Amino acid sequence: MAQSQTDVVILGGGHNALVCAFYLARAGLKVTVLERRGVAGGAAVTEEFHPGFRNSTASYTVSLLNPRVIADMELPRHGLRVVERRAANFLPFDDGRYLLTGEGRTQAEVAKFSVRDAERLPDYEARLETVAAILRDLILTTPPNVVEGGWLAALPEMLKAASLGRRVSGLGLAAQRDLLDLFAKSAGDWLDGWFESDPIKALFGFDSVVGNYASPYTPGSAYVLLHHVFGEVNGKKGAWGHAIGGMGAITQAMAAACAEQGVDIRLDAPVAEVLTEKGRAVGAVTEAGDAVRARAVVSNLHPRLLFDRLVDPAVVPADFTERMSRYASGSGTFRMNVALSELPRFTALPEVGDHLTAGIIIAPSLAYMDRAHAEARLNGWSSKPIVEMLIPSTLDDSLAPAGRHVASLFCQHVSPDLADEHRDTVADLMIETVEAHAPGFKASVVGRLALGPRDLERRFGLIGGDIFHGRLTLDQLFSARPVLGHADHRMPVPGLYLCGSGAHPGGGVTGAPGHNAARAVLKDLKPG
């Protein structure tokens, strides 16, 4: 047992923790990060899953990482290089047709299925971007927080709300209506109002169910669609790309930036409890019994993990505890990596080409996605699942031996409590689903890693396999994330802060919650 003293101790070493640590250390604070696993990065890591084959294990593609975070941490100087996909998305269909989207090709591709939809596409994209731009502006802004203590305490939040109101009112009435629709409606209803053909609705509708245990016709799923379009790659808005070396290249660059600022990152240091004295968080104790005392404790963990397992319930207000027990978390995600002896050849487009660098989506319609969700709720998983496959080795030859490849499969829907005994059955089904569109794919698989929701929870602390640290529903967004009254990253225990995806703006590899939490800590500690 040992005891040490620091200014800030951060629980967990995921990407948001590293971002938060960087900003705090750059401001002059002494920062210690305690990470349970033997590698920093949380769910954004690259690992060998079959001899000679490496890939991103959980998060698997880049777009939402905030440009300011990239610039402030100088991530390219620390080794990060992100390349854009040569095509955006490829959707093969049972009838042999396909939709291949990307810069300069989407409208003509959509016209193969509907001239009307192709004509409407520019207006749709422009109006969606108008709303996405507002969201993009709010990412690094702490939401107005509901506070108690009279008008004087509430005044700063009232001014913040007024500023937000002016920003929204400046949109114009049509855009305000779109904003309301995208926050409240289902993606299916939103898309049905725009388009007539299944392929284009499937393309956009897929974004509404990524990591979301819901149908595209579930109210609120339009926001999940919006959440996936506010990113950019190398300055190109809405684009998606690949980090050379996998997602771990992002967090290793972050760790290097932190080390340069003097951050102490301790691996293999799982936290057993948050130390509290007189109702205040004053440090953390590891499972090995080592105590790290601090002026502030910042958690990168899923908020339910933090309050269910690490914080003494006696110091937490009863109403907060009750609401946290109802904090919704659960995803239909089944995550796989496969090692391939050769590239797949799709019936719809059999030759090697740009489509193999794209997000390959097997989900031909909104109705298909709706049935997948319904069947998973009824039977535990869908017999006709939703599969997105990426083959990052088409852009990055460091991931596999020469002539071989790796593929990421992000699959849905399965029940968030899918039993381990069904893992291999479901994994086989996912491979067969790709095989149906790319004959020979199954025979090309020489190794695989399959992670169901429970595996994701055990390995990365994602309760119910929820990649967002809590569902992105209206009652858990913005000023209500994670609970109304604590949107400013300050938890109900003085000295305790939240910097992970359970805080605004939610999940995805953005770095924004870490950035914003650091601002709150710095305001309270006032270093220097």
Steps between C-alpha positions, in 0.01 A plus 500: 500500500620847409362851523564788262375854455392669177280790394261291291452125480315369194322166512544307176737565211263524204534768237290755689710444813817565301354817349394624842839413650681687224310826550533484879873430485557768238343747742754405764323235707653172608288222351490124563300262278403156633423249225371150573643333189860462390455755220361853499223589259181344635284384211726674246785247483676289239582143600622178339204262485659225287871436445627773267161676475425823688189714499298748701321296764189704582471845338611458143474812282578872520290809441376651824841575656487873563734715288588725795604201706713373211666841466549572871650159571704515176399144427658489151835596656455207737449258212131518408416481131142467381418406141162539335309210355508496120124442504259578781255209508424191296161329529464171308146375442349155452398572141861563394476877497702726730532857629851645522525845654772758544622834377394558141301179462208487745240687299554294183491179704172597667352582158535131408217437746307827493554813291274688740712401800817601318352842430403543865836389634684837487219673690492220758875520555496879525221505755656220704834685498330820625384315810825303533692829499307613809577172671865529396514845664354361824739206534761692698242705690373388839118492485291729720480328836194492726614629838358575843590792722295795377528740209862593565615142465274447198603818317805359316294206378218731393747703295638184347147390409428841351814478286392157378153632428641781286709250307199279430270788416755616245437182302176616346164332543552217250827394660348525848228262387766263368683523832183406688433211263852365534488508879152357541405287199603156392756477225253295299234769512757768416637307203160385373410868476796561273551196279309223324763233427620243752876520426545869582284468811703197608825691449399784729285288731794279592655793688191515721548148637880485531558399862134570566277210610204638312308494178550786255134566576564548872427864597824685561708286263527795261732663754730196493515547121594865556759405764690304235524781242655789692856370461773558244824353371794725415267800475239327283165516680295182525784279376620179666852365501753259642781567748815333370577235759135478610312692767780431745714740297271781621530414867872421483555845348287643781701311760821639350359853517406441864845363584655811349294706746610284793183293548556183705311218323489186716399181321372181664358720774128421538318731740320342795338809649478876496632640827259738670539706818225715648293440187773612259703296246865516603666223299486141386618161626611229259418133537862451608433735791699798373342834585528808279378810683394795288332839501260371233389158376395470135331188367517380141284199590144428401302701759321192630830321559619802694200527729404134525847370585745769604323779691365452852121531457480673837652818349277503189158673510218246498324656200818485291553136598144415402529670162839346431349156563262578212768645273439311175799317358500214254591435141421234245865491399695187412859590409730274298846508346590245235835410345467437126713303258368716215267787425128422465340506157144626508250365250379852430853633436746210481826672411734670745426873513425809708186337640719278719634809681146612582262422781332189358142494630283191484156637586297568184208696645353667805249215520787249518655696789164524675453122477855438623429698815161340558637147458793567733264623770289187455766231450828646624646571157383557146524221245553772239737738676631842407871483414745777423838371385816704457823360355757746638794304356397632156622838629760385753738213424642506854208299637550165325770293332569574135212387281273441799232727646300583811135597517294666771140387531267722697184289527148549630256405644559278800358531849718707736501200738580239234632192683862402437387154392346651186809698397634254243155435352450871444855545369440224245177672395681831442755331275225317311323835451807639323547170313154536346621817324864400451528125429830363625523744790445228761783287360734802506462548877812360668443648845243703689421686820132525597380735775137506607352771723610321817854466365507872423382570854761277662786619283424870465240583766229559237188407696268297279759540224397866470768679298354837601516452884122541504232531237475819297138571582347839576489430874876425496630772270644849534395656834362163615821301443550301712239647737332841500695731728840346425560589137801711604710186570478562876348198669286522818803413714719812531840451341374228264470561124393300194710520180383193306235439237230503766543879495410744222518456202489121545675212330736462211872569490464879525717607793237766570384378846863487613566850368190644666555323832853640521357849465268440797782361716731788413233753586455341843866439584627824349861388449773761513 
